[in-house]
Amino acid sequence: MAEENNEVKKPGGGKGLMVVLIALVVILLLAVGVGGYLILSSGVLNGQQSQQQVQKEESGNTNATYKAAINDLVLNITNAKGREKLMKLSFHLKSTEPSIESIVEEYKPEIVDAVIAQISSRSSEELLTVGGKALLKEELLEDINNIINEVTSSNDDIKRNSVQNILFTTFVIK
């Protein structure tokens, strides 16, 4: 009989855990419901835009930017010891000129030549630093704007110095 007294189970021990689990499920469902309501009411999933966003887009057309890409240039560069390395470079030109893509495509050889000249004058160690990349961007921006200004000088519709920024999309040295 002493053994029977030791095996007595406490009733209701698992009910507390069950109540906590049910409370957590209810809270989770409420959170999902509120989140869904907020997303649907803001129009994100319906493709609707608020009036403020539309006004910003309409007023922002005067500062519209356009991009043109120069992709997958493979260049020879040297390091400080004179050893040759390969560099793969791709970048986008960010411009205020709507026809920048066709201009870049038409005068791509001139632009690529300027890129090759700039990169050939630098060592791989210089190009791998943040300052070296920033300096390269500045000088490429100046050179590319000079090329575009020169080849479009007879066209008054195209703005001078329309390329505002250069965005490197691939910059690998091996």
mmCIF file of the C-alpha atoms, coordinates in Angstrom:
data_MODEL
# 
_entry.id   MODEL 
# 
loop_
_atom_site.group_PDB 
_atom_site.id 
_atom_site.type_symbol 
_atom_site.label_atom_id 
_atom_site.label_alt_id 
_atom_site.label_comp_id 
_atom_site.label_asym_id 
_atom_site.label_entity_id 
_atom_site.label_seq_id 
_atom_site.pdbx_PDB_ins_code 
_atom_site.Cartn_x 
_atom_site.Cartn_y 
_atom_site.Cartn_z 
_atom_site.occupancy 
_atom_site.B_iso_or_equiv 
_atom_site.pdbx_formal_charge 
_atom_site.auth_seq_id 
_atom_site.auth_comp_id 
_atom_site.auth_asym_id 
_atom_site.auth_atom_id 
_atom_site.pdbx_PDB_model_num 
ATOM 1   C CA . MET A 1 1   ? 0.000  0.000  0.000   1.00 0.00 ? 1   MET A CA 1 
ATOM 2   C CA . ALA A 1 2   ? 2.890  2.338  0.491   1.00 0.00 ? 2   ALA A CA 1 
ATOM 3   C CA . GLU A 1 3   ? 3.624  2.068  -3.220  1.00 0.00 ? 3   GLU A CA 1 
ATOM 4   C CA . GLU A 1 4   ? 0.104  3.125  -4.167  1.00 0.00 ? 4   GLU A CA 1 
ATOM 5   C CA . ASN A 1 5   ? 0.413  6.397  -2.259  1.00 0.00 ? 5   ASN A CA 1 
ATOM 6   C CA . ASN A 1 6   ? 3.609  7.363  -4.106  1.00 0.00 ? 6   ASN A CA 1 
ATOM 7   C CA . GLU A 1 7   ? 1.978  7.036  -7.522  1.00 0.00 ? 7   GLU A CA 1 
ATOM 8   C CA . VAL A 1 8   ? -0.838 9.495  -6.935  1.00 0.00 ? 8   VAL A CA 1 
ATOM 9   C CA . LYS A 1 9   ? -1.028 12.011 -9.840  1.00 0.00 ? 9   LYS A CA 1 
ATOM 10  C CA . LYS A 1 10  ? -1.894 15.607 -9.353  1.00 0.00 ? 10  LYS A CA 1 
ATOM 11  C CA . PRO A 1 11  ? -5.021 16.429 -11.326 1.00 0.00 ? 11  PRO A CA 1 
ATOM 12  C CA . GLY A 1 12  ? -5.038 19.576 -13.540 1.00 0.00 ? 12  GLY A CA 1 
ATOM 13  C CA . GLY A 1 13  ? -1.255 19.797 -14.053 1.00 0.00 ? 13  GLY A CA 1 
ATOM 14  C CA . GLY A 1 14  ? -1.554 19.803 -17.892 1.00 0.00 ? 14  GLY A CA 1 
ATOM 15  C CA . LYS A 1 15  ? -4.504 22.232 -17.974 1.00 0.00 ? 15  LYS A CA 1 
ATOM 16  C CA . GLY A 1 16  ? -2.323 25.247 -17.150 1.00 0.00 ? 16  GLY A CA 1 
ATOM 17  C CA . LEU A 1 17  ? -0.054 24.532 -20.129 1.00 0.00 ? 17  LEU A CA 1 
ATOM 18  C CA . MET A 1 18  ? -3.080 24.067 -22.389 1.00 0.00 ? 18  MET A CA 1 
ATOM 19  C CA . VAL A 1 19  ? -4.544 27.437 -21.318 1.00 0.00 ? 19  VAL A CA 1 
ATOM 20  C CA . VAL A 1 20  ? -1.225 29.202 -22.077 1.00 0.00 ? 20  VAL A CA 1 
ATOM 21  C CA . LEU A 1 21  ? -1.016 27.586 -25.533 1.00 0.00 ? 21  LEU A CA 1 
ATOM 22  C CA . ILE A 1 22  ? -4.600 28.567 -26.384 1.00 0.00 ? 22  ILE A CA 1 
ATOM 23  C CA . ALA A 1 23  ? -3.936 32.145 -25.236 1.00 0.00 ? 23  ALA A CA 1 
ATOM 24  C CA . LEU A 1 24  ? -0.830 32.328 -27.437 1.00 0.00 ? 24  LEU A CA 1 
ATOM 25  C CA . VAL A 1 25  ? -2.744 31.029 -30.482 1.00 0.00 ? 25  VAL A CA 1 
ATOM 26  C CA . VAL A 1 26  ? -5.513 33.590 -29.924 1.00 0.00 ? 26  VAL A CA 1 
ATOM 27  C CA . ILE A 1 27  ? -2.969 36.435 -29.620 1.00 0.00 ? 27  ILE A CA 1 
ATOM 28  C CA . LEU A 1 28  ? -1.199 35.255 -32.786 1.00 0.00 ? 28  LEU A CA 1 
ATOM 29  C CA . LEU A 1 29  ? -4.464 35.131 -34.742 1.00 0.00 ? 29  LEU A CA 1 
ATOM 30  C CA . LEU A 1 30  ? -5.381 38.622 -33.560 1.00 0.00 ? 30  LEU A CA 1 
ATOM 31  C CA . ALA A 1 31  ? -1.970 39.978 -34.601 1.00 0.00 ? 31  ALA A CA 1 
ATOM 32  C CA . VAL A 1 32  ? -2.263 38.416 -38.070 1.00 0.00 ? 32  VAL A CA 1 
ATOM 33  C CA . GLY A 1 33  ? -5.791 39.763 -38.448 1.00 0.00 ? 33  GLY A CA 1 
ATOM 34  C CA . VAL A 1 34  ? -4.819 43.304 -37.451 1.00 0.00 ? 34  VAL A CA 1 
ATOM 35  C CA . GLY A 1 35  ? -1.767 43.211 -39.731 1.00 0.00 ? 35  GLY A CA 1 
ATOM 36  C CA . GLY A 1 36  ? -3.838 41.987 -42.656 1.00 0.00 ? 36  GLY A CA 1 
ATOM 37  C CA . TYR A 1 37  ? -6.434 44.675 -42.071 1.00 0.00 ? 37  TYR A CA 1 
ATOM 38  C CA . LEU A 1 38  ? -3.799 47.412 -41.985 1.00 0.00 ? 38  LEU A CA 1 
ATOM 39  C CA . ILE A 1 39  ? -2.171 46.186 -45.184 1.00 0.00 ? 39  ILE A CA 1 
ATOM 40  C CA . LEU A 1 40  ? -5.450 45.889 -47.056 1.00 0.00 ? 40  LEU A CA 1 
ATOM 41  C CA . SER A 1 41  ? -6.792 49.215 -45.831 1.00 0.00 ? 41  SER A CA 1 
ATOM 42  C CA . SER A 1 42  ? -3.626 51.032 -46.927 1.00 0.00 ? 42  SER A CA 1 
ATOM 43  C CA . GLY A 1 43  ? -4.100 49.745 -50.487 1.00 0.00 ? 43  GLY A CA 1 
ATOM 44  C CA . VAL A 1 44  ? -0.673 48.140 -50.792 1.00 0.00 ? 44  VAL A CA 1 
ATOM 45  C CA . LEU A 1 45  ? -2.019 44.850 -52.123 1.00 0.00 ? 45  LEU A CA 1 
ATOM 46  C CA . ASN A 1 46  ? -4.731 46.435 -54.249 1.00 0.00 ? 46  ASN A CA 1 
ATOM 47  C CA . GLY A 1 47  ? -2.289 48.554 -56.256 1.00 0.00 ? 47  GLY A CA 1 
ATOM 48  C CA . GLN A 1 48  ? -3.831 51.779 -54.972 1.00 0.00 ? 48  GLN A CA 1 
ATOM 49  C CA . GLN A 1 49  ? -1.711 54.783 -54.137 1.00 0.00 ? 49  GLN A CA 1 
ATOM 50  C CA . SER A 1 50  ? -2.424 57.486 -51.659 1.00 0.00 ? 50  SER A CA 1 
ATOM 51  C CA . GLN A 1 51  ? -3.081 60.989 -52.968 1.00 0.00 ? 51  GLN A CA 1 
ATOM 52  C CA . GLN A 1 52  ? 0.202  62.236 -51.494 1.00 0.00 ? 52  GLN A CA 1 
ATOM 53  C CA . GLN A 1 53  ? 2.233  59.650 -53.390 1.00 0.00 ? 53  GLN A CA 1 
ATOM 54  C CA . VAL A 1 54  ? 0.562  60.590 -56.674 1.00 0.00 ? 54  VAL A CA 1 
ATOM 55  C CA . GLN A 1 55  ? 1.260  64.267 -56.079 1.00 0.00 ? 55  GLN A CA 1 
ATOM 56  C CA . LYS A 1 56  ? 4.912  63.547 -55.282 1.00 0.00 ? 56  LYS A CA 1 
ATOM 57  C CA . GLU A 1 57  ? 5.270  61.559 -58.503 1.00 0.00 ? 57  GLU A CA 1 
ATOM 58  C CA . GLU A 1 58  ? 3.617  64.273 -60.568 1.00 0.00 ? 58  GLU A CA 1 
ATOM 59  C CA . SER A 1 59  ? 5.802  67.008 -59.089 1.00 0.00 ? 59  SER A CA 1 
ATOM 60  C CA . GLY A 1 60  ? 8.899  64.811 -59.331 1.00 0.00 ? 60  GLY A CA 1 
ATOM 61  C CA . ASN A 1 61  ? 8.808  64.597 -63.143 1.00 0.00 ? 61  ASN A CA 1 
ATOM 62  C CA . THR A 1 62  ? 10.985 67.704 -63.437 1.00 0.00 ? 62  THR A CA 1 
ATOM 63  C CA . ASN A 1 63  ? 13.810 65.839 -61.656 1.00 0.00 ? 63  ASN A CA 1 
ATOM 64  C CA . ALA A 1 64  ? 13.391 62.565 -63.528 1.00 0.00 ? 64  ALA A CA 1 
ATOM 65  C CA . THR A 1 65  ? 16.494 60.444 -63.941 1.00 0.00 ? 65  THR A CA 1 
ATOM 66  C CA . TYR A 1 66  ? 17.338 57.977 -66.651 1.00 0.00 ? 66  TYR A CA 1 
ATOM 67  C CA . LYS A 1 67  ? 19.938 55.226 -66.741 1.00 0.00 ? 67  LYS A CA 1 
ATOM 68  C CA . ALA A 1 68  ? 22.170 53.667 -69.333 1.00 0.00 ? 68  ALA A CA 1 
ATOM 69  C CA . ALA A 1 69  ? 24.389 50.654 -68.774 1.00 0.00 ? 69  ALA A CA 1 
ATOM 70  C CA . ILE A 1 70  ? 27.912 49.753 -69.777 1.00 0.00 ? 70  ILE A CA 1 
ATOM 71  C CA . ASN A 1 71  ? 28.225 46.056 -68.988 1.00 0.00 ? 71  ASN A CA 1 
ATOM 72  C CA . ASP A 1 72  ? 30.985 43.477 -68.638 1.00 0.00 ? 72  ASP A CA 1 
ATOM 73  C CA . LEU A 1 73  ? 34.158 45.323 -69.530 1.00 0.00 ? 73  LEU A CA 1 
ATOM 74  C CA . VAL A 1 74  ? 37.215 43.118 -68.965 1.00 0.00 ? 74  VAL A CA 1 
ATOM 75  C CA . LEU A 1 75  ? 40.366 45.168 -68.528 1.00 0.00 ? 75  LEU A CA 1 
ATOM 76  C CA . ASN A 1 76  ? 44.063 44.500 -67.885 1.00 0.00 ? 76  ASN A CA 1 
ATOM 77  C CA . ILE A 1 77  ? 45.556 46.358 -64.945 1.00 0.00 ? 77  ILE A CA 1 
ATOM 78  C CA . THR A 1 78  ? 48.814 46.065 -63.051 1.00 0.00 ? 78  THR A CA 1 
ATOM 79  C CA . ASN A 1 79  ? 49.576 46.038 -59.360 1.00 0.00 ? 79  ASN A CA 1 
ATOM 80  C CA . ALA A 1 80  ? 52.392 47.948 -57.658 1.00 0.00 ? 80  ALA A CA 1 
ATOM 81  C CA . LYS A 1 81  ? 54.853 45.135 -58.420 1.00 0.00 ? 81  LYS A CA 1 
ATOM 82  C CA . GLY A 1 82  ? 54.079 45.258 -62.144 1.00 0.00 ? 82  GLY A CA 1 
ATOM 83  C CA . ARG A 1 83  ? 52.114 42.000 -62.247 1.00 0.00 ? 83  ARG A CA 1 
ATOM 84  C CA . GLU A 1 84  ? 49.112 41.991 -64.529 1.00 0.00 ? 84  GLU A CA 1 
ATOM 85  C CA . LYS A 1 85  ? 45.623 41.396 -63.212 1.00 0.00 ? 85  LYS A CA 1 
ATOM 86  C CA . LEU A 1 86  ? 42.196 41.267 -64.789 1.00 0.00 ? 86  LEU A CA 1 
ATOM 87  C CA . MET A 1 87  ? 39.362 43.571 -63.858 1.00 0.00 ? 87  MET A CA 1 
ATOM 88  C CA . LYS A 1 88  ? 35.692 43.122 -64.684 1.00 0.00 ? 88  LYS A CA 1 
ATOM 89  C CA . LEU A 1 89  ? 33.686 46.338 -64.593 1.00 0.00 ? 89  LEU A CA 1 
ATOM 90  C CA . SER A 1 90  ? 30.035 47.173 -65.196 1.00 0.00 ? 90  SER A CA 1 
ATOM 91  C CA . PHE A 1 91  ? 28.333 50.445 -64.386 1.00 0.00 ? 91  PHE A CA 1 
ATOM 92  C CA . HIS A 1 92  ? 25.219 52.526 -64.958 1.00 0.00 ? 92  HIS A CA 1 
ATOM 93  C CA . LEU A 1 93  ? 25.157 56.174 -65.911 1.00 0.00 ? 93  LEU A CA 1 
ATOM 94  C CA . LYS A 1 94  ? 22.461 58.160 -64.130 1.00 0.00 ? 94  LYS A CA 1 
ATOM 95  C CA . SER A 1 95  ? 21.371 61.144 -66.213 1.00 0.00 ? 95  SER A CA 1 
ATOM 96  C CA . THR A 1 96  ? 18.706 63.819 -66.548 1.00 0.00 ? 96  THR A CA 1 
ATOM 97  C CA . GLU A 1 97  ? 18.626 63.276 -70.320 1.00 0.00 ? 97  GLU A CA 1 
ATOM 98  C CA . PRO A 1 98  ? 15.766 61.028 -71.516 1.00 0.00 ? 98  PRO A CA 1 
ATOM 99  C CA . SER A 1 99  ? 17.727 59.860 -74.564 1.00 0.00 ? 99  SER A CA 1 
ATOM 100 C CA . ILE A 1 100 ? 20.866 58.917 -72.613 1.00 0.00 ? 100 ILE A CA 1 
ATOM 101 C CA . GLU A 1 101 ? 20.513 55.227 -73.397 1.00 0.00 ? 101 GLU A CA 1 
ATOM 102 C CA . SER A 1 102 ? 20.572 55.759 -77.165 1.00 0.00 ? 102 SER A CA 1 
ATOM 103 C CA . ILE A 1 103 ? 23.423 58.278 -76.880 1.00 0.00 ? 103 ILE A CA 1 
ATOM 104 C CA . VAL A 1 104 ? 25.512 55.846 -74.830 1.00 0.00 ? 104 VAL A CA 1 
ATOM 105 C CA . GLU A 1 105 ? 24.785 52.999 -77.234 1.00 0.00 ? 105 GLU A CA 1 
ATOM 106 C CA . GLU A 1 106 ? 25.756 55.101 -80.251 1.00 0.00 ? 106 GLU A CA 1 
ATOM 107 C CA . TYR A 1 107 ? 28.971 56.439 -78.695 1.00 0.00 ? 107 TYR A CA 1 
ATOM 108 C CA . LYS A 1 108 ? 29.900 53.387 -76.633 1.00 0.00 ? 108 LYS A CA 1 
ATOM 109 C CA . PRO A 1 109 ? 33.362 52.981 -78.225 1.00 0.00 ? 109 PRO A CA 1 
ATOM 110 C CA . GLU A 1 110 ? 34.345 56.503 -77.166 1.00 0.00 ? 110 GLU A CA 1 
ATOM 111 C CA . ILE A 1 111 ? 33.064 55.938 -73.620 1.00 0.00 ? 111 ILE A CA 1 
ATOM 112 C CA . VAL A 1 112 ? 34.792 52.553 -73.295 1.00 0.00 ? 112 VAL A CA 1 
ATOM 113 C CA . ASP A 1 113 ? 38.041 54.109 -74.556 1.00 0.00 ? 113 ASP A CA 1 
ATOM 114 C CA . ALA A 1 114 ? 37.834 56.760 -71.821 1.00 0.00 ? 114 ALA A CA 1 
ATOM 115 C CA . VAL A 1 115 ? 37.197 54.054 -69.206 1.00 0.00 ? 115 VAL A CA 1 
ATOM 116 C CA . ILE A 1 116 ? 40.196 52.034 -70.430 1.00 0.00 ? 116 ILE A CA 1 
ATOM 117 C CA . ALA A 1 117 ? 42.421 55.125 -70.343 1.00 0.00 ? 117 ALA A CA 1 
ATOM 118 C CA . GLN A 1 118 ? 41.372 55.987 -66.778 1.00 0.00 ? 118 GLN A CA 1 
ATOM 119 C CA . ILE A 1 119 ? 41.757 52.466 -65.423 1.00 0.00 ? 119 ILE A CA 1 
ATOM 120 C CA . SER A 1 120 ? 45.058 51.804 -67.208 1.00 0.00 ? 120 SER A CA 1 
ATOM 121 C CA . SER A 1 121 ? 46.600 54.771 -65.421 1.00 0.00 ? 121 SER A CA 1 
ATOM 122 C CA . ARG A 1 122 ? 45.917 53.256 -61.975 1.00 0.00 ? 122 ARG A CA 1 
ATOM 123 C CA . SER A 1 123 ? 47.228 50.308 -59.993 1.00 0.00 ? 123 SER A CA 1 
ATOM 124 C CA . SER A 1 124 ? 44.986 47.565 -58.679 1.00 0.00 ? 124 SER A CA 1 
ATOM 125 C CA . GLU A 1 125 ? 45.807 48.576 -55.093 1.00 0.00 ? 125 GLU A CA 1 
ATOM 126 C CA . GLU A 1 126 ? 44.594 52.116 -55.750 1.00 0.00 ? 126 GLU A CA 1 
ATOM 127 C CA . LEU A 1 127 ? 41.360 50.878 -57.345 1.00 0.00 ? 127 LEU A CA 1 
ATOM 128 C CA . LEU A 1 128 ? 40.598 48.604 -54.400 1.00 0.00 ? 128 LEU A CA 1 
ATOM 129 C CA . THR A 1 129 ? 40.471 51.491 -51.911 1.00 0.00 ? 129 THR A CA 1 
ATOM 130 C CA . VAL A 1 130 ? 37.316 53.499 -51.281 1.00 0.00 ? 130 VAL A CA 1 
ATOM 131 C CA . GLY A 1 131 ? 39.126 56.713 -52.139 1.00 0.00 ? 131 GLY A CA 1 
ATOM 132 C CA . GLY A 1 132 ? 40.461 55.220 -55.361 1.00 0.00 ? 132 GLY A CA 1 
ATOM 133 C CA . LYS A 1 133 ? 36.983 54.191 -56.465 1.00 0.00 ? 133 LYS A CA 1 
ATOM 134 C CA . ALA A 1 134 ? 35.577 57.629 -55.594 1.00 0.00 ? 134 ALA A CA 1 
ATOM 135 C CA . LEU A 1 135 ? 38.335 59.363 -57.562 1.00 0.00 ? 135 LEU A CA 1 
ATOM 136 C CA . LEU A 1 136 ? 37.758 57.017 -60.504 1.00 0.00 ? 136 LEU A CA 1 
ATOM 137 C CA . LYS A 1 137 ? 34.028 57.837 -60.426 1.00 0.00 ? 137 LYS A CA 1 
ATOM 138 C CA . GLU A 1 138 ? 34.707 61.582 -60.429 1.00 0.00 ? 138 GLU A CA 1 
ATOM 139 C CA . GLU A 1 139 ? 37.152 61.415 -63.317 1.00 0.00 ? 139 GLU A CA 1 
ATOM 140 C CA . LEU A 1 140 ? 34.980 59.022 -65.342 1.00 0.00 ? 140 LEU A CA 1 
ATOM 141 C CA . LEU A 1 141 ? 31.998 61.313 -64.789 1.00 0.00 ? 141 LEU A CA 1 
ATOM 142 C CA . GLU A 1 142 ? 33.973 64.274 -66.097 1.00 0.00 ? 142 GLU A CA 1 
ATOM 143 C CA . ASP A 1 143 ? 35.335 62.328 -69.098 1.00 0.00 ? 143 ASP A CA 1 
ATOM 144 C CA . ILE A 1 144 ? 31.958 60.834 -70.051 1.00 0.00 ? 144 ILE A CA 1 
ATOM 145 C CA . ASN A 1 145 ? 30.216 64.203 -69.773 1.00 0.00 ? 145 ASN A CA 1 
ATOM 146 C CA . ASN A 1 146 ? 32.922 65.741 -71.988 1.00 0.00 ? 146 ASN A CA 1 
ATOM 147 C CA . ILE A 1 147 ? 32.398 62.999 -74.594 1.00 0.00 ? 147 ILE A CA 1 
ATOM 148 C CA . ILE A 1 148 ? 28.610 63.358 -74.569 1.00 0.00 ? 148 ILE A CA 1 
ATOM 149 C CA . ASN A 1 149 ? 28.854 67.170 -74.674 1.00 0.00 ? 149 ASN A CA 1 
ATOM 150 C CA . GLU A 1 150 ? 31.237 66.978 -77.627 1.00 0.00 ? 150 GLU A CA 1 
ATOM 151 C CA . VAL A 1 151 ? 29.257 64.510 -79.728 1.00 0.00 ? 151 VAL A CA 1 
ATOM 152 C CA . THR A 1 152 ? 25.914 66.221 -79.037 1.00 0.00 ? 152 THR A CA 1 
ATOM 153 C CA . SER A 1 153 ? 27.134 69.826 -79.315 1.00 0.00 ? 153 SER A CA 1 
ATOM 154 C CA . SER A 1 154 ? 25.101 70.380 -82.498 1.00 0.00 ? 154 SER A CA 1 
ATOM 155 C CA . ASN A 1 155 ? 21.871 69.277 -80.786 1.00 0.00 ? 155 ASN A CA 1 
ATOM 156 C CA . ASP A 1 156 ? 20.468 72.033 -78.563 1.00 0.00 ? 156 ASP A CA 1 
ATOM 157 C CA . ASP A 1 157 ? 17.769 69.741 -77.130 1.00 0.00 ? 157 ASP A CA 1 
ATOM 158 C CA . ILE A 1 158 ? 20.328 67.687 -75.207 1.00 0.00 ? 158 ILE A CA 1 
ATOM 159 C CA . LYS A 1 159 ? 21.490 69.258 -71.960 1.00 0.00 ? 159 LYS A CA 1 
ATOM 160 C CA . ARG A 1 160 ? 25.177 69.699 -71.254 1.00 0.00 ? 160 ARG A CA 1 
ATOM 161 C CA . ASN A 1 161 ? 26.707 67.671 -68.393 1.00 0.00 ? 161 ASN A CA 1 
ATOM 162 C CA . SER A 1 162 ? 23.555 65.576 -68.139 1.00 0.00 ? 162 SER A CA 1 
ATOM 163 C CA . VAL A 1 163 ? 25.271 62.559 -66.544 1.00 0.00 ? 163 VAL A CA 1 
ATOM 164 C CA . GLN A 1 164 ? 24.874 63.104 -62.803 1.00 0.00 ? 164 GLN A CA 1 
ATOM 165 C CA . ASN A 1 165 ? 26.320 59.933 -61.305 1.00 0.00 ? 165 ASN A CA 1 
ATOM 166 C CA . ILE A 1 166 ? 28.074 56.687 -62.082 1.00 0.00 ? 166 ILE A CA 1 
ATOM 167 C CA . LEU A 1 167 ? 26.906 53.570 -60.240 1.00 0.00 ? 167 LEU A CA 1 
ATOM 168 C CA . PHE A 1 168 ? 29.312 50.625 -60.251 1.00 0.00 ? 168 PHE A CA 1 
ATOM 169 C CA . THR A 1 169 ? 27.361 47.376 -60.556 1.00 0.00 ? 169 THR A CA 1 
ATOM 170 C CA . THR A 1 170 ? 30.341 45.029 -60.993 1.00 0.00 ? 170 THR A CA 1 
ATOM 171 C CA . PHE A 1 171 ? 33.840 45.828 -59.762 1.00 0.00 ? 171 PHE A CA 1 
ATOM 172 C CA . VAL A 1 172 ? 36.036 42.729 -59.564 1.00 0.00 ? 172 VAL A CA 1 
ATOM 173 C CA . ILE A 1 173 ? 39.820 42.506 -59.677 1.00 0.00 ? 173 ILE A CA 1 
ATOM 174 C CA . LYS A 1 174 ? 41.553 39.102 -59.883 1.00 0.00 ? 174 LYS A CA 1 
# 
